[in-house]
C-alpha cells in the first residue's frame, strides 16, 4: 500500500519525501500545485508519483487514495493570508480530503497541525483558528489518526524562523511584547524523522502529540543569541514594544488594506503565548534533537570578520 502526501512541495513536505524514500518501501503519491513553477523532486525514483492539483480538486487525486493505506496531510495556508483563505484551505480542504479518504478506504490519517492551537489567546490568529477546527474534523472522521503539533520549526527556508532572524539582525533588537514567552524550536530534519518514525511504527490510534526541540528559551534570549551569531557581538540594546501599541495599529491597517505588512496582528500571538510542547511522551525516543545553537549556526550567516 502507498502513502499519500499532501503539501509535498512545501518546506517540510519535500524533506519528508526524501526521508520516506529512505525509510519506507512504500510508493509515495505526492500532491503538489500544478504549473511550471511547481516543485518537482530532485531525484527520480520509481516510488515517487507526482499528482498535480490542490485539496479542492478531488477528482485529481481521489483515484490515487484507493491505492493508499495512509495519508500524511501537510498542505496548509500560512503567513499573511486572509481569514477566508485560511478557512477554505486549512479547514474545508482538510474536511474534503477526509471525506475522500473514507470513500477510498484509507484507514490512517496523519495531520500536521501547530502548537499555536494551544495558545490561550488566538484572537484574529486565523491560521491557528483554522488548524484548531481542522483538528476537530480529524477527530470526528472515524479514521485512525495521529495529530502532530510542532512548535516553531527551524531550518533554512522556514518562514517563521527566518522572520525572527530578520529581527535579530538589527543593531538594536526590536521585540514585540515583553520578550518573556517561551519557545521550543524543533529542527525540520528532526521533525521529518519524527513523522517517518511514526509511519514506520504504524501505531495509529486516536492521539494528539506535541513535538518540540531539546531546549526551551525566551523570545528575547533567542533573538539575542541569533544576533550574536550574526554580528559577533551583543546587540546595542533591546527595545520591547508593548503589544497594546502594536495590536490596534495593525488591526486598523489590516481592516483597511489587508495583511500586507511583514507581520500580521494574528501572528503577534506568538509573542504573548508560550509555544512549547507540554508532553512529548513516547515521541522523545524518535527524536535526535538538534540544539538551538546548532539551529542558529546553520541558518544565521555571520557578517563580521572572524579573527584568525
Backbone bond lengths (Angstrom), bond angles and torsions (degrees), N, CA, C in turn:
res aa  C-N    CA-C-N  psi(-1)  N-CA   C-N-CA  omega(-1)  CA-C   N-CA-C  phi
1 X - - - 1.459 - - 1.523 109.59 -
2 X 1.346 115.41 152.60 1.450 119.85 -176.71 1.522 112.69 -98.40
3 X 1.334 114.02 175.12 1.460 122.95 173.73 1.515 107.42 -116.78
4 X 1.320 116.35 127.33 1.466 121.23 178.26 1.517 107.66 -100.42
5 X 1.337 116.31 124.76 1.456 122.00 -172.92 1.524 109.72 -120.43
6 X 1.341 116.88 115.50 1.458 120.08 174.15 1.531 109.08 -88.63
7 X 1.329 115.76 154.62 1.459 118.71 -178.76 1.504 113.10 66.26
8 X 1.331 116.95 30.49 1.469 120.62 -175.31 1.518 112.62 -66.24
9 X 1.318 118.25 -21.08 1.460 120.88 -179.79 1.514 113.75 -93.51
10 X 1.328 117.40 5.44 1.452 121.00 -178.57 1.507 113.37 -84.68
11 X 1.320 115.52 -178.81 1.462 121.92 -176.47 1.523 111.81 -57.32
12 X 1.326 117.28 -48.23 1.461 120.93 177.81 1.518 110.50 -79.50
13 X 1.314 117.10 -40.33 1.456 121.84 -172.17 1.514 114.52 -58.82
14 X 1.317 118.02 -46.23 1.470 118.38 -176.60 1.521 111.88 -69.34
15 X 1.321 117.34 -28.64 1.467 119.59 174.38 1.527 110.74 -73.34
16 X 1.330 115.22 -34.86 1.457 118.85 179.24 1.518 111.32 -67.59
17 X 1.318 117.62 -36.92 1.466 120.41 177.24 1.527 110.03 -58.29
18 X 1.320 116.55 -47.99 1.470 120.58 178.84 1.521 111.75 -60.23
19 X 1.335 116.70 -41.79 1.463 120.95 -179.33 1.521 111.40 -65.93
20 X 1.336 116.45 -44.05 1.457 119.76 -176.23 1.523 112.65 -69.66
21 X 1.311 117.41 -32.42 1.468 119.70 176.08 1.517 110.07 -62.01
22 X 1.337 116.55 -33.97 1.473 120.71 178.29 1.526 111.59 -76.43
23 X 1.329 116.80 -36.23 1.463 120.54 -166.63 1.523 114.95 -97.47
24 X 1.321 118.08 -20.47 1.464 119.81 -174.86 1.525 110.43 -128.00
25 X 1.333 117.37 157.51 1.459 121.23 175.11 1.534 112.45 -91.50
26 X 1.323 116.55 3.97 1.461 120.64 -171.71 1.524 112.37 -78.27
27 X 1.309 115.28 153.25 1.454 121.22 169.18 1.523 108.43 -76.83
28 X 1.332 116.43 136.83 1.456 121.70 -178.66 1.527 109.41 -106.48
29 X 1.307 116.12 118.68 1.462 122.16 175.63 1.524 106.76 -98.09
30 X 1.332 116.54 111.60 1.458 121.95 -168.46 1.517 111.00 -107.33
31 X 1.323 116.82 109.74 1.453 121.79 178.51 1.529 109.15 -82.77
32 X 1.350 115.56 120.15 1.460 120.95 179.96 1.521 109.07 -132.48
33 X 1.321 115.54 161.89 1.463 120.09 175.52 1.520 109.67 -66.31
34 X 1.320 116.13 146.07 1.465 120.24 177.82 1.523 110.13 -83.17
35 X 1.317 116.58 163.02 1.454 121.75 178.35 1.518 112.17 118.94
36 X 1.342 114.83 163.72 1.459 120.38 -176.86 1.527 112.46 -64.56
37 X 1.335 116.36 -30.37 1.467 119.59 -177.14 1.519 112.89 -85.81
38 X 1.325 117.25 -1.18 1.464 120.00 -177.57 1.530 110.96 -66.82
39 X 1.320 114.97 149.03 1.463 120.80 179.77 1.518 110.92 -65.59
40 X 1.326 115.16 143.11 1.448 122.39 170.30 1.530 108.18 -127.95
41 X 1.322 118.83 145.76 1.470 119.87 -178.63 1.523 110.86 -61.97
42 X 1.337 115.64 145.27 1.464 120.86 -178.75 1.514 112.14 -74.65
43 X 1.329 116.85 -14.41 1.452 121.33 178.42 1.526 109.58 -123.31
44 X 1.313 115.97 143.31 1.460 120.24 173.42 1.519 108.40 -89.95
45 X 1.302 115.65 129.67 1.463 119.60 -177.37 1.522 108.17 -146.91
46 X 1.312 117.33 135.48 1.471 119.29 -177.43 1.520 113.34 -64.30
47 X 1.348 117.98 -16.35 1.465 119.98 -179.94 1.531 112.52 -96.18
48 X 1.328 117.59 7.63 1.463 121.03 175.05 1.522 108.76 -107.65
49 X 1.308 116.72 113.47 1.468 122.64 179.00 1.523 108.27 -111.71
50 X 1.327 116.60 119.88 1.461 121.60 -179.53 1.523 110.24 -86.33
51 X 1.327 116.11 130.05 1.456 122.88 176.91 1.527 107.03 -121.23
52 X 1.333 117.76 117.32 1.460 120.93 -177.68 1.525 110.63 -92.95
53 X 1.335 115.34 134.75 1.454 120.17 178.60 1.516 110.07 153.34
54 X 1.319 116.17 -169.72 1.456 120.54 174.23 1.521 108.83 -135.13
55 X 1.313 116.24 -179.37 1.457 120.10 -172.36 1.525 113.00 -63.15
56 X 1.325 116.34 -26.93 1.468 118.83 179.32 1.525 112.54 -81.46
57 X 1.347 117.36 -14.39 1.472 121.34 178.91 1.524 109.54 -86.64
58 X 1.308 116.09 67.24 1.468 119.07 -173.83 1.525 112.10 -62.56
59 X 1.320 117.83 -31.16 1.473 119.81 178.87 1.524 111.20 -67.44
60 X 1.331 116.96 -26.64 1.468 120.40 -177.73 1.521 112.00 -72.17
61 X 1.347 117.10 -27.97 1.465 117.95 -173.89 1.524 115.25 -124.54
62 X 1.327 118.16 -10.93 1.466 119.39 -173.60 1.527 112.71 -60.79
63 X 1.332 117.07 -35.36 1.458 119.76 -179.73 1.515 113.13 -65.08
64 X 1.327 117.10 -30.88 1.462 120.59 -179.71 1.527 111.63 -74.15
65 X 1.322 116.65 -28.18 1.466 119.48 -178.85 1.526 111.58 -62.10
66 X 1.325 116.58 -30.64 1.464 120.07 -179.29 1.529 112.06 -64.72
67 X 1.335 117.07 -16.30 1.459 121.33 179.81 1.528 111.69 -98.69
68 X 1.337 116.44 9.73 1.459 120.64 -174.11 1.524 111.17 -125.55
69 X 1.305 114.61 145.48 1.460 121.41 172.47 1.521 111.28 -94.58
70 X 1.350 115.88 -27.80 1.456 121.39 -170.97 1.520 110.98 -129.72
71 X 1.328 115.69 140.67 1.464 122.42 171.40 1.520 108.50 -118.31
72 X 1.336 116.14 131.93 1.462 122.32 171.30 1.524 106.39 -109.24
73 X 1.315 115.82 113.44 1.469 120.76 -172.54 1.524 110.25 -103.24
74 X 1.350 114.58 99.96 1.457 122.55 178.77 1.521 113.01 -103.48
75 X 1.319 117.31 -26.99 1.459 121.53 -171.25 1.522 111.03 -57.80
76 X 1.329 115.62 131.29 1.463 120.65 -179.26 1.519 109.25 -164.96
77 X 1.315 114.84 155.71 1.457 121.55 169.67 1.517 107.72 -92.70
78 X 1.330 116.46 131.67 1.461 121.53 176.88 1.527 108.08 -127.49
79 X 1.309 116.58 -174.29 1.460 120.19 171.43 1.507 114.84 76.48
80 X 1.354 116.24 -129.66 1.454 121.46 -167.19 1.525 113.96 -104.80
81 X 1.301 117.87 30.16 1.462 120.57 177.13 1.532 110.27 -71.66
82 X 1.336 115.14 164.43 1.450 119.99 176.04 1.515 111.21 -84.92
83 X 1.332 117.75 167.49 1.465 121.00 -176.51 1.525 113.31 -59.30
84 X 1.325 118.14 -36.95 1.464 119.97 -179.52 1.518 111.48 -65.70
85 X 1.341 117.10 -40.21 1.467 119.91 -179.95 1.523 110.95 -68.23
86 X 1.331 117.57 -39.65 1.458 120.12 176.40 1.527 110.69 -58.02
87 X 1.321 116.30 -46.80 1.455 120.06 -178.22 1.525 111.66 -69.18
88 X 1.330 116.66 -39.22 1.455 120.10 -178.19 1.523 111.93 -62.91
89 X 1.323 116.92 -45.40 1.467 120.55 -176.28 1.528 111.30 -86.01
90 X 1.323 116.73 -53.12 1.462 119.72 -170.90 1.520 113.25 -74.83
91 X 1.333 117.15 -34.90 1.459 120.10 179.74 1.523 111.48 -94.53
92 X 1.332 116.19 -60.94 1.467 118.79 -175.65 1.533 111.80 -69.53
93 X 1.334 117.08 -32.54 1.457 119.64 175.80 1.517 111.70 -64.23
94 X 1.321 116.62 -40.24 1.468 120.68 176.57 1.524 110.72 -65.45
95 X 1.320 116.05 -42.81 1.466 119.80 178.36 1.526 111.14 -60.43
96 X 1.342 116.73 -40.24 1.469 120.79 -179.28 1.522 111.84 -64.01
97 X 1.327 117.07 -46.79 1.464 117.83 -177.15 1.522 111.08 -70.94
98 X 1.327 117.60 -29.66 1.467 119.42 175.06 1.529 110.53 -63.67
99 X 1.310 117.59 -41.56 1.462 120.66 177.62 1.522 110.99 -63.25
100 X 1.332 116.38 -41.66 1.456 120.05 178.65 1.531 111.05 -66.29
101 X 1.320 116.88 -35.63 1.473 120.54 178.04 1.529 110.85 -61.92
102 X 1.313 116.17 -45.78 1.469 119.80 -179.11 1.527 110.75 -64.10
103 X 1.324 116.20 -39.27 1.464 119.78 179.84 1.524 111.89 -67.93
104 X 1.342 116.84 -31.76 1.465 121.22 -176.07 1.522 112.98 -90.02
105 X 1.326 118.02 -8.86 1.457 120.36 -179.93 1.504 114.67 88.28
106 X 1.343 117.92 14.40 1.460 120.68 173.59 1.524 108.59 -64.50
107 X 1.327 116.99 137.12 1.465 119.78 -175.85 1.524 114.08 -109.60
108 X 1.347 117.55 -20.75 1.470 120.85 -174.50 1.530 110.54 -124.66
109 X 1.322 115.74 134.89 1.463 120.61 -175.84 1.517 108.66 -135.41
110 X 1.345 116.19 117.81 1.459 121.60 176.41 1.519 108.17 -107.12
111 X 1.315 115.81 118.44 1.462 121.79 -175.30 1.519 109.39 -112.86
112 X 1.338 115.69 123.61 1.463 120.54 176.75 1.518 108.26 -92.17
113 X 1.313 115.31 112.93 1.454 122.77 -179.72 1.530 108.67 -103.16
114 X 1.297 118.42 -137.63 1.459 122.78 -179.20 1.520 109.56 -156.41
115 X 1.319 116.14 148.26 1.470 120.10 177.11 1.518 110.51 -64.67
116 X 1.331 117.18 -17.58 1.468 120.37 -178.69 1.520 112.76 -63.75
117 X 1.333 118.23 -19.13 1.467 118.84 177.82 1.521 110.90 -66.65
118 X 1.338 117.80 -18.11 1.463 121.16 179.41 1.524 112.34 -87.77
119 X 1.332 118.28 -5.58 1.457 120.48 -178.78 1.527 110.09 -60.86
120 X 1.308 115.62 138.81 1.465 120.23 177.23 1.521 110.21 -67.06
121 X 1.333 116.20 -39.68 1.463 121.76 -177.20 1.527 109.04 -113.06
122 X 1.333 117.22 106.52 1.468 122.05 177.59 1.532 111.04 -115.92
123 X 1.342 116.96 21.98 1.456 120.95 -178.42 1.523 110.28 -57.80
124 X 1.322 116.05 125.30 1.469 124.35 -179.78 1.532 113.31 64.54
125 X 1.334 117.44 7.92 1.467 120.17 175.03 1.527 106.68 -93.96
126 X 1.314 115.63 80.97 1.461 121.34 -170.06 1.518 112.34 -69.84
127 X 1.322 116.95 -27.85 1.461 119.51 175.43 1.528 110.17 -60.82
128 X 1.335 116.45 -50.11 1.463 120.16 -179.98 1.523 111.07 -64.51
129 X 1.326 117.17 -39.42 1.463 120.48 179.13 1.527 111.24 -62.71
130 X 1.343 116.27 -42.62 1.468 119.64 -179.01 1.522 111.62 -66.85
131 X 1.333 116.78 -36.92 1.467 120.47 177.88 1.523 111.09 -69.10
132 X 1.315 116.55 -38.49 1.456 120.12 179.00 1.529 110.69 -62.46
133 X 1.325 116.66 -43.59 1.462 120.03 178.66 1.519 111.59 -69.73
134 X 1.336 117.12 -34.01 1.467 120.25 176.79 1.522 110.57 -65.71
135 X 1.330 117.57 -37.72 1.468 120.34 175.54 1.525 110.58 -56.09
136 X 1.316 116.31 -42.65 1.462 119.66 -179.25 1.524 111.04 -63.37
137 X 1.323 117.11 -38.06 1.474 120.37 176.15 1.524 110.62 -60.69
138 X 1.327 116.70 -40.95 1.462 120.73 179.42 1.533 109.90 -63.48
139 X 1.306 116.62 -44.38 1.465 120.21 -178.89 1.525 112.39 -63.52
140 X 1.313 116.07 -32.96 1.463 120.49 -177.51 1.523 113.00 -90.25
141 X 1.334 117.94 2.68 1.468 121.57 -173.20 1.521 114.08 -74.46
142 X 1.328 117.37 -24.71 1.460 120.05 -174.56 1.514 113.34 86.79
143 X 1.346 117.88 -3.52 1.461 121.56 178.29 1.527 110.01 -85.45
144 X 1.336 115.68 159.74 1.458 120.76 168.49 1.529 106.51 -74.70
145 X 1.328 117.19 122.54 1.465 118.48 -172.35 1.521 112.20 -133.82
146 X 1.330 112.99 157.69 1.460 122.36 165.76 1.524 106.15 -130.45
147 X 1.323 116.36 125.53 1.455 122.31 172.98 1.521 107.43 -104.43
148 X 1.332 116.31 124.98 1.462 120.84 178.65 1.519 108.58 -112.04
149 X 1.329 115.59 129.83 1.461 121.50 176.99 1.527 109.15 -111.58
150 X 1.331 118.39 94.43 1.462 118.77 177.55 1.522 111.35 -74.93
151 X 1.323 115.06 150.20 1.456 120.86 170.60 1.533 107.85 -78.88
152 X 1.306 117.01 -161.38 1.466 121.47 178.03 1.526 109.52 -57.58
153 X 1.339 117.25 121.01 1.464 121.23 -179.52 1.519 109.28 -91.10
154 X 1.332 116.06 128.99 1.458 122.64 -177.93 1.521 110.42 -108.01
155 X 1.319 115.22 154.61 1.460 121.30 178.39 1.511 109.65 144.62
156 X 1.317 116.39 162.64 1.463 120.19 178.27 1.528 109.40 -63.62
157 X 1.313 116.15 123.22 1.457 120.51 -179.46 1.511 114.15 98.73
158 X 1.335 117.78 -6.23 1.464 120.72 177.47 1.523 108.36 -76.73
159 X 1.320 117.64 115.34 1.467 121.29 -169.45 1.518 112.79 -63.36
160 X 1.332 118.37 -47.01 1.458 120.16 -178.34 1.525 110.97 -65.10
161 X 1.332 116.94 -42.21 1.463 121.74 178.47 1.526 110.22 -62.35
162 X 1.329 117.25 -44.89 1.455 120.13 -178.69 1.528 111.45 -70.07
163 X 1.333 117.03 -26.90 1.450 119.75 173.22 1.523 111.65 -63.11
164 X 1.333 116.59 -40.18 1.464 120.61 176.18 1.530 110.85 -67.27
165 X 1.334 116.64 -36.51 1.467 119.61 177.24 1.523 111.40 -60.97
166 X 1.320 117.49 -38.43 1.469 120.79 178.59 1.524 110.87 -63.68
167 X 1.334 116.68 -41.68 1.468 119.67 175.91 1.524 111.04 -62.05
168 X 1.337 115.65 -39.17 1.463 120.63 -174.89 1.519 112.90 -70.98
169 X 1.319 118.53 -19.58 1.464 120.97 -176.95 1.527 112.76 -80.73
170 X 1.326 117.57 -11.25 1.458 120.00 179.87 1.527 110.29 -69.36
171 X 1.344 117.97 145.18 1.477 119.94 178.51 1.522 111.97 -57.86
172 X 1.349 115.48 -39.05 1.459 121.73 174.87 1.522 107.39 -111.69
173 X 1.314 117.63 124.21 1.459 120.60 -178.25 1.521 109.89 -71.57
174 X 1.323 116.44 126.76 1.455 122.46 175.01 1.523 107.30 -104.49
175 X 1.314 117.18 111.94 1.458 122.63 -174.24 1.527 109.56 -113.10
176 X 1.336 117.69 113.08 1.463 118.60 173.57 1.529 110.23 -63.99
177 X 1.331 116.98 130.93 1.457 119.76 -178.15 1.511 111.46 81.76
178 X 1.325 115.95 -165.07 1.467 119.83 -176.38 1.522 113.72 -90.58
179 X 1.331 117.71 -3.03 1.466 121.16 175.39 1.511 115.59 77.65
180 X 1.341 118.00 5.15 1.467 120.22 -175.91 1.530 115.22 -89.28
181 X 1.356 120.83 -21.49 1.466 118.66 179.53 1.524 111.98 -54.86
182 X 1.322 115.21 147.69 1.460 121.64 -174.75 1.521 111.69 -95.20
183 X 1.326 115.35 144.00 1.461 123.65 174.57 1.519 108.92 -122.33
184 X 1.320 115.73 155.81 1.465 121.76 177.65 1.530 108.07 -138.81
185 X 1.327 117.20 71.68 1.468 119.81 -173.20 1.529 112.43 -58.97
186 X 1.323 114.89 144.32 1.458 121.00 174.64 1.527 107.88 -123.48
187 X 1.315 116.62 132.65 1.466 120.20 -179.50 1.518 110.02 -72.25
188 X 1.336 115.89 144.50 1.461 120.25 -176.75 1.521 111.74 -59.72
189 X 1.327 117.96 -35.16 1.471 119.94 179.48 1.523 111.11 -65.49
190 X 1.336 116.37 -39.90 1.464 119.80 176.36 1.526 110.40 -64.65
191 X 1.316 115.76 -39.34 1.463 119.60 -177.57 1.529 111.74 -66.14
192 X 1.327 118.11 -43.08 1.465 118.77 -179.20 1.528 110.84 -70.46
193 X 1.345 117.41 -31.06 1.463 118.87 174.73 1.527 111.10 -66.52
194 X 1.321 115.72 -34.64 1.453 119.70 176.05 1.524 111.23 -62.60
195 X 1.320 116.69 -47.63 1.473 120.17 178.97 1.519 110.12 -60.53
196 X 1.327 116.47 -45.28 1.460 120.15 179.71 1.528 111.05 -60.69
197 X 1.338 116.27 -39.96 1.463 119.98 179.45 1.517 112.23 -64.04
198 X 1.312 117.10 -40.35 1.463 121.00 178.21 1.526 110.37 -64.22
199 X 1.324 116.33 -42.31 1.467 119.49 179.23 1.528 111.06 -65.95
200 X 1.326 116.77 -38.10 1.463 119.69 -179.76 1.519 111.88 -66.78
201 X 1.322 116.88 -36.73 1.459 120.74 179.88 1.522 112.89 -74.02
202 X 1.347 115.54 -20.90 1.478 121.28 -179.74 1.529 111.53 50.56
203 X 1.326 115.43 39.46 1.464 119.68 -177.67 1.519 110.68 -103.35
204 X 1.321 114.96 55.71 1.456 119.85 -179.34 1.529 110.13 -77.77
205 X 1.303 114.58 133.16 1.451 121.70 171.52 1.506 106.04 -146.02
206 X 1.282 117.71 -167.90 1.449 119.52 174.46 1.525 107.72 -87.50
207 X 1.326 116.33 89.59 1.460 118.80 -175.05 1.521 112.02 -141.91
208 X 1.316 114.34 149.21 1.461 123.06 176.15 1.520 107.80 -123.52
209 X 1.336 116.72 126.62 1.453 120.53 -177.78 1.528 109.54 -127.86
210 X 1.324 115.28 151.33 1.454 122.02 178.84 1.521 108.96 -111.10
211 X 1.326 116.16 137.02 1.463 120.95 -173.92 1.513 110.28 -123.45
212 X 1.340 115.62 119.70 1.453 120.97 177.91 1.508 111.50 -134.53
213 X 1.310 115.47 171.39 1.456 121.13 -179.13 1.518 112.91 -81.03
214 X 1.332 115.58 -165.38 1.467 121.06 -172.02 1.518 113.36 -85.48
215 X 1.349 118.06 -12.80 1.455 120.64 -174.80 1.527 111.00 -134.36
216 X 1.324 114.80 151.06 1.459 122.43 173.81 1.528 107.75 -113.88
217 X 1.345 116.15 135.99 1.457 120.83 -173.66 1.525 108.84 -146.67
218 X 1.327 117.12 149.82 1.459 119.82 175.70 1.529 109.40 -76.56
219 X 1.320 115.60 158.07 1.468 119.78 179.30 1.525 110.56 -59.97
220 X 1.333 117.60 -44.13 1.472 120.57 -179.72 1.521 111.54 -60.27
221 X 1.329 116.89 -44.29 1.460 120.06 -179.22 1.527 111.51 -66.56
222 X 1.330 116.69 -37.86 1.461 119.20 178.20 1.525 110.75 -64.28
223 X 1.322 117.33 -46.12 1.465 120.51 179.35 1.522 110.91 -62.46
224 X 1.318 117.01 -37.57 1.468 120.32 178.79 1.514 110.93 -65.11
225 X 1.319 117.49 -44.18 1.469 120.41 179.61 1.522 111.01 -66.63
226 X 1.322 117.09 -36.49 1.459 119.68 174.83 1.528 110.91 -63.34
227 X 1.317 116.29 -43.43 1.471 120.52 -179.08 1.525 111.35 -62.24
228 X 1.324 116.92 -43.82 1.462 120.61 -179.66 1.523 110.74 -62.98
229 X 1.334 116.99 -41.04 1.460 119.99 178.07 1.523 111.10 -65.00
230 X 1.322 116.53 -37.15 1.467 121.02 -177.02 1.528 112.12 -74.45
231 X 1.339 116.57 -45.29 1.460 120.39 -171.24 1.527 114.16 -103.96
232 X 1.330 116.61 -18.10 1.454 119.72 -178.17 1.509 114.28 85.01
233 X 1.315 116.91 6.42 1.466 120.27 179.34 1.526 109.64 -150.89
234 X 1.320 114.59 166.59 1.452 119.27 178.31 1.522 110.39 -69.70
235 X 1.329 118.20 153.67 1.458 119.63 178.30 1.522 111.12 -64.40
236 X 1.334 116.06 150.41 1.457 121.03 178.71 1.522 110.42 -58.08
237 X 1.328 115.65 -35.92 1.454 120.83 179.06 1.512 110.07 -172.45
238 X 1.308 115.49 172.04 1.463 121.56 178.04 1.525 107.83 -126.14
239 X 1.328 116.12 123.22 1.458 121.75 178.17 1.520 108.01 -110.70
240 X 1.304 116.46 116.09 1.466 121.92 178.48 1.522 108.61 -95.10
241 X 1.330 115.44 120.38 1.466 120.74 -176.17 1.520 108.71 -98.95
242 X 1.311 118.03 116.71 1.468 119.78 -177.82 1.523 112.00 -57.51
243 X 1.307 115.75 134.19 1.464 120.15 -179.67 1.520 111.73 -63.93
244 X 1.322 117.12 -24.99 1.472 119.33 179.69 1.528 110.93 -66.85
245 X 1.351 117.52 -17.41 1.452 120.86 174.21 1.526 111.04 -87.69
246 X 1.339 116.01 -38.91 1.466 120.12 -172.69 1.522 111.80 -77.38
247 X 1.331 117.23 -43.65 1.466 121.12 -172.57 1.523 112.16 -58.92
248 X 1.342 120.86 -48.66 1.473 119.02 -179.92 1.521 112.61 -62.28
249 X 1.343 117.25 -37.76 1.459 120.55 -179.51 1.518 111.15 -65.39
250 X 1.341 116.93 -48.96 1.461 120.25 179.69 1.529 111.19 -64.90
251 X 1.310 116.55 -37.61 1.461 120.01 178.53 1.520 110.53 -61.06
252 X 1.338 116.88 -43.94 1.462 121.20 179.09 1.528 110.76 -63.38
253 X 1.335 116.48 -45.33 1.468 120.30 -178.93 1.530 110.77 -62.37
254 X 1.328 116.84 -45.60 1.460 120.06 -178.04 1.526 111.87 -69.09
255 X 1.318 117.63 -29.88 1.453 120.61 177.22 1.526 110.90 -66.93
256 X 1.332 116.17 -33.71 1.469 120.79 -176.34 1.525 111.85 -87.14
257 X 1.345 116.99 -50.04 1.472 119.24 -172.47 1.521 113.90 -122.39
258 X 1.333 118.19 0.33 1.455 120.16 177.76 1.521 112.14 91.87
259 X 1.348 116.46 179.85 1.470 121.63 -176.45 1.521 112.32 -81.32
260 X 1.334 116.86 81.84 1.462 120.82 -175.67 1.529 113.58 -107.17
261 X 1.322 117.65 -14.14 1.467 120.53 -179.23 1.532 110.81 -79.50
262 X 1.346 117.96 164.80 1.474 120.13 -177.97 1.517 114.09 -57.01
263 X 1.321 117.98 -28.02 1.458 120.93 178.56 1.527 108.66 -130.17
264 X 1.313 116.40 144.72 1.459 120.99 179.93 1.527 109.66 -99.72
265 X 1.324 114.91 163.21 1.460 118.68 179.11 1.527 110.18 -62.84
266 X 1.334 117.11 -33.76 1.456 119.99 177.74 1.512 112.51 -65.10
267 X 1.329 116.98 -39.88 1.461 120.67 -178.14 1.522 112.69 -67.53
268 X 1.336 117.01 -17.29 1.466 119.44 175.66 1.525 111.44 -63.58
269 X 1.350 116.71 -15.46 1.469 119.63 177.16 1.519 111.29 -57.83
270 X 1.325 116.94 -28.90 1.470 120.11 -179.74 1.524 112.02 -71.19
271 X 1.344 116.72 -15.37 1.463 120.34 179.45 1.528 112.32 -97.82
272 X 1.347 117.10 4.61 1.459 119.28 177.03 1.526 113.01 -134.88
273 X 1.334 117.88 1.65 1.461 122.42 176.89 1.524 109.39 -125.68
274 X 1.315 117.29 144.38 1.463 120.97 173.64 1.525 109.86 -70.63
275 X 1.338 115.76 133.58 1.460 120.64 177.47 1.512 110.43 -113.27
276 X 1.324 116.00 68.85 1.461 120.28 -176.48 1.523 110.65 -124.76
277 X 1.334 114.82 153.08 1.466 121.46 177.86 1.522 107.90 -85.51
278 X 1.307 116.81 112.97 1.466 120.72 -173.36 1.521 113.08 -79.16
279 X 1.336 116.87 -24.78 1.463 118.65 -176.90 1.524 109.13 -148.80
280 X 1.333 116.72 93.04 1.470 119.87 -178.74 1.521 111.66 -78.80
281 X 1.334 118.21 -21.77 1.459 121.48 175.26 1.515 112.80 52.23
282 X 1.329 115.17 -133.74 1.462 120.75 -174.00 1.515 112.95 -70.86
283 X 1.347 118.56 -17.29 1.461 118.52 -175.13 1.516 112.09 -69.85
284 X 1.354 117.00 -19.43 1.451 118.68 177.55 1.513 112.63 -57.24
285 X 1.334 117.09 -29.77 1.463 121.14 179.55 1.536 111.91 -73.19
286 X 1.335 116.51 -17.37 1.459 120.16 -178.54 1.524 112.42 -93.37
287 X 1.333 116.92 -5.53 1.452 120.80 -173.90 1.522 112.12 -107.85
288 X 1.325 115.94 135.39 1.460 122.51 167.08 1.523 105.43 -110.99
289 X 1.329 116.14 82.13 1.448 120.72 -162.52 1.523 113.77 -80.12
290 X 1.336 115.73 130.33 1.454 121.51 175.62 1.520 109.70 -73.82
291 X 1.331 115.72 150.17 1.459 120.83 178.09 1.531 109.78 -79.06
292 X 1.320 115.58 165.14 1.462 120.07 177.63 1.522 110.72 -63.09
293 X 1.327 117.70 -40.34 1.461 119.96 178.62 1.527 111.41 -61.77
294 X 1.321 116.96 -37.56 1.467 119.79 176.88 1.527 110.70 -64.92
295 X 1.328 117.02 -41.05 1.466 120.39 178.58 1.523 111.02 -63.43
296 X 1.328 116.24 -43.86 1.462 120.00 -179.51 1.524 110.76 -65.58
297 X 1.314 116.97 -45.44 1.462 120.97 -178.47 1.523 111.00 -59.63
298 X 1.313 116.46 -38.76 1.467 120.50 -178.47 1.518 112.43 -68.75
299 X 1.321 116.96 -34.29 1.471 120.02 -169.23 1.511 114.65 -108.65
300 X 1.319 118.38 -8.55 1.465 121.45 -173.80 1.521 110.28 -113.71
301 X 1.316 116.11 108.57 1.459 120.43 -179.20 1.535 110.23 -80.17
302 X 1.309 115.38 131.47 1.454 118.99 176.97 1.533 110.28 -77.41
303 X 1.350 116.61 146.03 1.451 120.24 176.17 1.524 111.44 -112.80
304 X 1.319 118.07 -15.48 1.455 119.21 -177.89 1.531 110.21 -81.22
305 X 1.293 116.75 158.22 1.460 121.44 178.37 1.523 109.01 -74.82
306 X 1.308 116.17 129.76 1.446 121.42 178.73 1.520 109.42 -86.74
307 X 1.323 116.35 125.78 1.462 120.34 -179.29 1.511 110.20 -64.64
308 X 1.300 116.00 137.67 1.456 120.98 179.90 1.529 109.86 -97.13
